[in-house]
Amino acid sequence: MPAANTTIDIVIADDHPLFRKGLRDVIESEEHLTILGEAGDGDSALQLISRHKPAVAVLDIDMPNMNGLDVSKKVLAGELRTRIVILTMYDDEALFNRAMDIGVTGYVLKDSAVDDIVQGIDVVAGGGYFISPVLSGLVMKKNSSVKSNKEEKIGLMQLTTAEQRILRMIAEEMTTTTIAEELSISPRTVEHHRSNIIGKLGLSGQYALVRFALQHKNVL
């Protein structure tokens, strides 16, 4: 979570003006959140993010000119430190996996955005991962069959007690620094454990471990 009294700068983008206004009203009701600009399409959103370099960008997954995932890919491939919260109407596993692979750290269901958006912004601005509780439950349910995969079972059985604990903490959306502080070990040691877990589970990709942990949270 961000430090107390820290202001979080935000850009929001959604092609529905009424929804965007409602989103703005909810966000601006929090004193520590400041909206630097808003857009109704992907191109404008990318321009705003490049110009203002906000801490967080809240992007609708469906927008004209460029969708939210494509904007995210361009932002996260650059040198900007902006973290992304995706807004979606869909509980679609493929879209969720693509977002995680790109490096999106927040995934909020539009139907629950009023309840989730402020917490989502706070969490991702603080270096964590946030998924709407309703959506994460659906994603994990859809992926429950993956748990039966033989390679994953073997990998989980090979994890040490320390590695299992760290995997559960990753599933709780804790950062490397937070895990290190909680366990009274160095961040470097946490990263070493993470590398071992990735190897034992046969995972690949920059965000594969986080995605695995979130999808299997209910069985870890």
Phi, psi and omega in degrees: 000148178297155178295155180301145179067013178273129177273134180252119179273139189222145166242136178241148180215125177200139186275002177254108185305319182293317178295319180298320178296317179298320178296315178300316182299317180294314183294315184286352175287348178260123186298332185273359180251130181232125178269120181274337181182163178221153184221158180248003178209166185295317180300313180296322179298314180298320178297317180296317181295317180296324183283314187267338182051057182290162176292324183222139172243128178256114189236130172292140181289332180248108177217152176291161178073317175197128183282170185299325180290322178292322175298315180302316181300317180292318181295313186284342177278344181269198183262005179291146178264009180297132176259151191247135168245120178267136173258132181216150174265357190246141172260051187268122183296318182296317178295319179299313180297321179296317179300316180294321179296323179293326182118012176296135182249356176224137183220105188243129177286131184301324181298337180244016184300322180301322181276331191256338193296319181295313178298320179300315179297314181300316184294311183290327177295332179273005177096007181260187179240137181227132174228133178311130182309318179298317182291318181295325176296318179294318180297315180294323178297317180295330184263007182298330179293334180296332182299336182280354179301129186299317183298320180292320178299314179299316180299315180296324179292335182276349182290139175287169178301318179296318180293321178297319180295316180294322178298320177295323180291324174297321178295335177274011176068031178273141179280167178303316181298317180294319178298316180299316180294319181296321184264359180058044175231172182278152175304326180297322178294320177299315179298324178296315177298318179300317179298319178296318180297315179302316180295316182291329180272353179068035182270156176214151182107146187301325185246016184296322182293316179298316180298316179300313182298316181294320183288336183247016185306324185284352182238001180278000000 
